Amino acid sequence: MESAGIELGISPGGNRQVKTKTWLKHANETMPDPLTTLGKIITELMEVKRAQDWNSPDDPNKEKVNRILSEYSLEYGKGGYIVTIGATAISKTLQDIIHARDLSGLQTEFDRVYQNVESDPASAVTASCALLESLFKTYIEDENLAMPSDQTLKPLWKVVRKNLNFDPALVEDEDLKTILSGLAAIVEGTGSLRTHKGSAHGRGKTVYKLEPRHARLAAHAAFTFSSFLLEAWRKRTQIGEERLDMFKGLD
């Protein structure tokens, strides 16, 4: 409890269960971000295995903690982050793709979003924008495209959109055209929110305080966008590999 930054002054009496409840109640009432504190408290339980127990199953208390968190619409994230479950499905999909493709740059920004969405919404918005920038740069580099001289969000997106044929003007289906227009709006809105309200730039006289719900909105939009783009990229790569297989042995 003390290593998580909780200061109680005196050690509470009673058995371990009573002591733990006393510490947690005190943390909930006094700590500026109780969920971040809780994440620090349970990190060892949720992530660390003893050296001699690598092949043993997880501590049953870990599953119990996960169940209790879910009852309150919360979820433990790697690194000690306690987050709301709002975008669990899509964030897990994105996390799976990031791990499968070993996209370390995206992982860094993904973790920054989770780390700050509750405690520092402005930083979470900045990380959401950086997640998209990192994704676009990764795509451009892997596809050997010309990197724009201005490596901010919109110029990067312009290169990726053209290469993936995400331009709404090139699509006949009106429903898909609307969705693709929405992707462009996500890029525009995320970049603007980062510029005007995020932590990356100075601010003018009028400052609107970002709240966690605003950060979650930006994060959810960035996660959804990134998952769709990565899946489209993977699909196109698979099609290209299938075409190459058709010509194998013909020479």
C-alpha atoms as one frame of an Amber mdcrd trajectory, in Angstrom:
protein
   0.000   0.000   0.000   2.796   2.408   0.887   4.638   1.672  -2.371   1.459
   2.742  -4.198   1.759   6.143  -2.527  -0.923   5.743   0.145  -0.145   7.500
   3.419  -2.214   6.310   6.367   0.017   7.469   9.203  -0.523   4.438  11.393
  -0.904   0.765  10.578  -4.570  -0.273  10.927  -5.511  -3.030  13.338  -7.360
  -6.268  12.669  -6.664  -9.210  10.395  -5.342  -8.858   6.818  -8.823  -8.529
   5.331  -9.762  -5.728   7.741  -6.426  -3.973   7.202  -6.774  -4.164   3.424
 -10.288  -2.723   3.519  -9.072   0.121   5.738  -6.201   0.948   3.390  -8.411
   0.818   0.281 -11.143   2.939   1.867  -8.550   5.528   2.864  -7.069   5.503
  -0.663 -10.508   5.949  -2.225 -11.184   8.970  -0.024  -7.788  10.671  -0.201
  -5.935   9.759  -3.410  -6.447  12.095  -6.405  -6.900   9.122  -8.780  -8.073
   6.051  -6.818  -8.190   3.789  -9.897  -4.552   4.492 -10.734  -3.649   3.743
  -7.133  -5.605   0.476  -7.243  -3.747  -0.509 -10.396  -0.419  -0.013  -8.614
  -1.589  -2.083  -5.670  -2.598  -5.146  -7.695   0.084  -5.057 -10.431   2.213
  -7.739  -8.782  -0.768 -10.051  -8.300  -1.964  -9.570 -11.896   1.365  -9.785
 -13.722   4.235 -11.241 -11.681   4.922 -14.954 -11.354   7.525 -16.407  -9.076
  10.569 -17.781 -10.950   9.858 -21.328  -9.783   6.212 -21.132 -10.836   6.490
 -20.249 -14.566   4.535 -23.349 -15.615   1.942 -23.114 -12.878  -1.577 -21.739
 -13.493  -2.402 -18.162 -12.581  -3.158 -17.319  -8.974  -6.916 -17.964  -8.514
  -7.119 -14.559  -6.825  -6.278 -12.978 -10.182  -9.490 -14.331 -11.722 -11.407
 -13.215  -8.650 -10.061  -9.659  -8.998 -10.947  -9.622 -12.718 -14.490 -10.743
 -11.909 -14.972  -8.107  -9.231 -13.608  -5.361 -11.505 -15.970  -6.417 -14.314
 -18.937  -6.137 -11.945 -18.139  -2.425 -11.749 -17.505  -2.082 -15.522 -13.752
  -1.926 -14.972 -10.855  -3.879 -16.427  -7.197  -4.330 -15.524  -4.773  -3.289
 -18.273  -1.152  -4.412 -18.495   1.104  -2.001 -16.649  -1.267  -1.374 -13.781
  -4.019   0.574 -15.526  -7.620   0.240 -14.385  -9.887   1.338 -17.220 -13.584
   1.392 -17.998 -14.804  -1.415 -20.232 -16.504   0.927 -22.720 -14.339  -0.029
 -25.715 -13.156  -3.427 -24.522 -13.998  -5.432 -27.647 -12.452  -3.056 -30.162
  -9.437  -2.271 -27.990  -8.763  -5.983 -27.538  -9.013  -6.498 -31.305  -6.496
  -3.720 -31.864  -4.242  -5.088 -29.122  -4.277  -8.542 -30.740  -3.294  -7.093
 -34.135  -0.534  -4.976 -32.611   0.935  -8.036 -30.893   0.576 -10.254 -33.972
   2.425  -7.774 -36.187   4.903  -6.658 -33.532   4.036  -2.985 -34.010   6.037
  -1.565 -31.116   5.393   2.076 -32.033   1.650   1.561 -31.892   1.961  -0.385
 -28.650   3.712   2.565 -27.005   0.923   4.987 -27.883  -1.781   2.419 -27.068
  -0.309   2.075 -23.576  -0.103   5.877 -23.198  -3.814   6.174 -23.948  -4.723
   3.638 -21.262  -2.271   5.142 -18.808  -3.708   8.668 -19.067  -7.363   8.423
 -20.047  -8.569   8.795 -16.463  -5.737  10.716 -14.794  -4.666  13.043 -17.648
  -7.293  13.274 -20.432  -5.287  15.844 -22.432  -2.314  13.468 -22.625  -4.641
  10.624 -23.633  -5.975  12.745 -26.509  -2.416  13.507 -27.596  -1.593   9.788
 -27.439  -4.689   8.936 -29.521  -3.467  11.271 -32.232   0.076   9.911 -31.952
  -1.340   6.383 -32.315  -2.782   7.308 -35.708   0.409   9.097 -36.757   2.478
   6.052 -35.801   0.122   3.762 -37.724   0.300   5.912 -40.868   4.090   6.142
 -40.725   4.372   2.376 -40.257   2.126   1.774 -43.259   4.017   4.231 -45.464
   7.399   2.733 -44.527   6.306  -0.897 -44.921   4.666  -0.212 -48.278   7.714
   1.763 -49.506   5.640   4.874 -50.184   7.011   8.398 -50.319   6.951   9.909
 -46.829   5.489  13.443 -46.952   7.780  16.282 -45.885   5.120  17.387 -43.401
   4.804  14.343 -41.150   1.766  15.520 -39.230  -1.522  13.641 -39.140  -3.379
  14.978 -42.189  -0.535  14.746 -44.758   0.266  11.223 -43.554  -3.384  10.215
 -43.852  -3.562  11.623 -47.376  -0.809   9.244 -48.513  -2.352   6.218 -46.793
  -5.881   6.989 -47.965  -4.793   7.192 -51.601  -2.828   3.941 -51.441  -5.639
   1.986 -49.766  -8.346   3.506 -52.010 -10.162   4.969 -49.002 -11.196   8.070
 -50.926 -15.031   8.335 -50.677 -15.151   9.836 -54.156 -13.951   6.514 -55.596
 -16.726   4.451 -53.973 -20.150   3.982 -55.550 -21.997   2.510 -52.567 -23.501
   5.423 -50.640 -23.356   3.682 -47.264 -19.669   2.847 -47.612 -19.038   6.342
 -48.901 -20.575   7.750 -45.709 -18.430   5.486 -43.528 -15.241   6.394 -45.392
 -16.123  10.053 -44.989 -16.420   9.329 -41.280 -12.856   7.995 -41.245 -11.627
  11.292 -42.637 -13.659  13.092 -39.975 -11.983  11.021 -37.249  -8.553  12.066
 -38.521  -9.621  15.699 -38.776 -11.318  15.744 -35.380  -8.587  13.877 -33.508
  -5.873  16.098 -34.926  -7.825  19.274 -34.153  -8.665  18.144 -30.622  -4.992
  17.385 -29.988  -3.985  20.813 -31.330  -6.606  22.813 -29.453  -7.100  20.832
 -26.234  -4.361  18.198 -25.957  -1.074  18.363 -24.101   1.152  18.834 -27.155
   0.654  22.580 -27.689   0.314  25.794 -25.736  -3.159  27.207 -25.236  -4.784
  30.601 -25.589  -6.798  32.600 -23.092  -9.894  30.380 -23.291  -9.181  26.871
 -22.023 -11.800  24.123 -21.947 -11.040  21.371 -19.502 -10.987  17.936 -21.077
 -12.659  15.232 -19.029 -12.090  11.460 -19.167 -15.235  11.014 -21.290 -13.735
  13.283 -23.969 -10.475  11.329 -23.871 -12.385   8.035 -24.164 -14.279   9.374
 -27.178 -11.013  10.257 -28.937  -9.439   6.943 -27.896 -12.407   4.828 -29.016
 -12.453   6.601 -32.378  -8.713   6.075 -32.841  -8.962   2.398 -31.827 -11.838
   1.733 -34.230 -10.090   3.550 -37.062  -6.788   1.748 -36.459  -8.409  -1.680
 -36.283 -10.237  -1.136 -39.570  -7.136   0.137 -41.352  -4.969  -2.719 -40.086
  -7.546  -5.306 -41.126  -7.877  -3.714 -44.571  -4.083  -3.699 -44.879  -3.877
  -7.351 -43.855  -6.618  -8.324 -46.321  -4.897  -6.570 -49.198  -1.601  -8.223
 -48.299  -3.274 -11.647 -48.309  -4.802 -10.997 -51.730  -1.397  -9.968 -53.058
   0.200 -13.143 -51.720  -2.541 -15.288 -53.276  -1.923 -13.670 -56.656   1.789
 -14.400 -56.398   1.044 -18.033 -55.554  -0.925 -18.366 -58.815   2.220 -17.676
 -60.833   4.604 -19.876 -58.874   6.159 -22.607 -61.016   5.007 -21.061 -64.306
   8.487 -19.937 -65.243
